[in-house]
């Protein structure tokens, strides 16, 4: 995310829509990958702070806001749920897929 953050400025670089797309399509799926496995560890205050930092840098790149702008305000402006809630949601949907048998595993013959 830091490389993407350095690629955008107030008057130059990536447009806010491109930064939003990069975050939603590339960074957030890589953060939530295998969330079913590491979701319980995500409930700690330390993990929530780390996830919040990732989302905060994305929000700053998307909105172009000042560094003193609260993260919750930026998330509300661009309609991004907190990242720890996204991880919980992804873990819940993965658990549902596994429980309902929607995931077909290859059989050995």
HELIX and SHEET records of a PDB file:
HELIX    1   1 UNK A    2  UNK A    6  1                                   5    
HELIX    2   2 UNK A   16  UNK A   22  1                                   7    
HELIX    3   3 UNK A   23  UNK A   27  3                                   5    
HELIX    4   4 UNK A   28  UNK A   32  1                                   5    
HELIX    5   5 UNK A   35  UNK A   38  1                                   4    
HELIX    6   6 UNK A   40  UNK A   43  5                                   4    
HELIX    7   7 UNK A   45  UNK A   63  1                                  19    
HELIX    8   8 UNK A   71  UNK A   77  1                                   7    
HELIX    9   9 UNK A   83  UNK A  100  1                                  18    
END                                                                             
